[in-house]
Amino acid sequence: MAQLSDSLSFHHGTSVANRITLAPLTNQQSYADGTLSEAEYHWLTMRAQGGFGLTMTCASHVQAVGQGFPGQLGCFDDRHLEGLTQLATGIREAGSMSVVQLHHAGRRSPRDLIGTDPVGPSVDEKTGTRELTTHEVEHLTEDFIAAAVRCEKAGFDGVEIHGAHDYIVCEFLNRDYNQRTDQYGGSVENRARLLLDILRGIRAATRPTFNVSVRLSPERFGLHTADIIETYRLIIETDLADFVDISLWDAFKEAADEEFAGRQLIELFTEVPRGNTRLCVAGKIYSAADAQRCLDLGADLVAIGRAAVTNHDFARQAIADPTFAMRELPVSRETLASEGLSESFITYMSAWPGFVAE
């Protein structure tokens, strides 16, 4: 069985020193124009210094219209290149693999933030979302690819495509929301076309050793688990991704879809033969024992979210001590500040019930 301290190689040449990765976490610490702030740099490099084998940024938008939250790190313009280069260098110097999560919020882009109607695969009257034209979808694909090239130029080891949490790539995968009649709608293959075209484009435009991954949601947000399993199989079959990052929400829960009643959600993915593709899982992994259990169940990597917020060195501690667990909640603002969170990040985390002591 794999251990948390084990290194792991990827098909396209990169490797990680251990199996613990920093999950991509919204933190609202960058400047309004998407450029890197010192607070964002400090937060991420502190996790790299804390022993995470892979340090991933927050979701970073590839189009201005795709911004999902205030203070979001951008990668859609060359003005972001200086900060991205600084960040990649800092993570690398700490001995961690560096990855930018590429993102477009789709219908979840707040209109008052982006200054126009949000866009998505289909009209959504509730959010005022307009449907992208076929040409605009092709342009969106190119902007994801351009953002990946920009991140490679900055010195990052790789990028992850955010295909989860009802953001735009996930929205295309959603059979109930995506009502398109062109090549991006209908079958699972068609609904996954945007994602696969982005992956193919990044592979063609970047060096052979550039790491490329995908984050998927297996349920919630109106998704059908069977569709996501089939999408996972397509990614594996095309051999385009080094790893797939499954956001389980709870790594040990049972599947919600009746089709898989009584089945553990993680096992629906670990049981799929995955060839060269590695599997990462995330969701309520709060201790060394939780993380090791995920590996025992067949995952290759674990992504740590809340526990990385409370403990910048969760990875180092978990590898050293199999009984280690994150700090008990709620955590004081002073402690969170000492763990590298800025005031804006602490305020954001206070919206999560029971997380910040008030």
Phi, psi and omega in degrees: 000144178292148176246157182302329183279352183291141172285166181212131177262160178239160186300327185259030163102336181274167178210162177240150184284337178208179188266009185253122181244151173279122177294152176288117190238125174299133182218349174057040185252350182276173180284164186300331180272005178090358179283155184292136174258164176296325179297318179294318178299315182296315181301313185284317181292332176295324176289321176299318177292338181278006170101003178294129180296328179225131178246117182251139178288171168297170174302127184242118190284140185265350174221146178302322181288350180263010180296138184251340183202157179297152176067029182274138176291129182259156173216024186263000185213151180295343176294344177276350190296320182299312180293320178298321178295316177301317183292314179301319180296315181297319179293316180298317181296336177276357176087016181250151174285137187250129182222136173259132174272118181273134195214149168216126188283346177059228183291352178269004175286119180293131183299323182287347177269318184267347175078014179202179179290139174294162182236154180199185180292332181216168177295140173225102185296327182299320182258358183073025183281134174261157182277133175292141171286165177301319178298320180292326176295318178297322178293321176301316177304313181296326179288325172299315181296315180299322178295320178297317178297320178298318179293323176297317179299325180289344178107008178289151179283338181184182177222154173240134176274122180280100179250025185238180166059031176062030168269181202299319180294319176298322180297323176294328181285344186280109185296332182279326180273316183285104181249024183292152178247004176268198184289356180256010180225162178106253184290165175303318180300318179291319180291336177271358185300317179303310180301312183291325176295321177298314180298314180298318181294319179294318179301320182286334188260352183240170182294157182299335182266005180288129182277131180231131181222173182222138171255133179232148168260130181273346180199187186068173178059021181081008182281153174255123186303321180300323179294322182286324175298318179294321176297318176303316178297319180297319179298317179296314183297325181280345178059035184267335185250139175286323173209156174246131186253107184265118179272091187282344185074319173215113189297344186239016182280162171276153179298142180276327182294134182302329180302333183242027182305135179084355180263141174286131187300318181300325184289337177295338180256323180292335182279348180280123176303127189242010172052239181275353187271129176273157181243125174248142178232152180219153174137101176055043175264100191250357185212168175299322180295319176300313182297315180295324178300322178297317177295320180297330179278355173117359176285156177265330184219157173235140177252128186254127180252269185303321181294335176281337175288316182281335184223103183297334182253030179309316183298310181298317181293318182293324178291323183281331188222109182294350178262001185293141175220157179299164176302146176291144178267151358281159181250138182292155178298324180295318179294317179297322177297320179292340178269010171096010178272136174282171180300321180293323178291318178298318178297319177299316181292337179292344175286345177274114186306129174080006184272312184255130177286128182245000000 
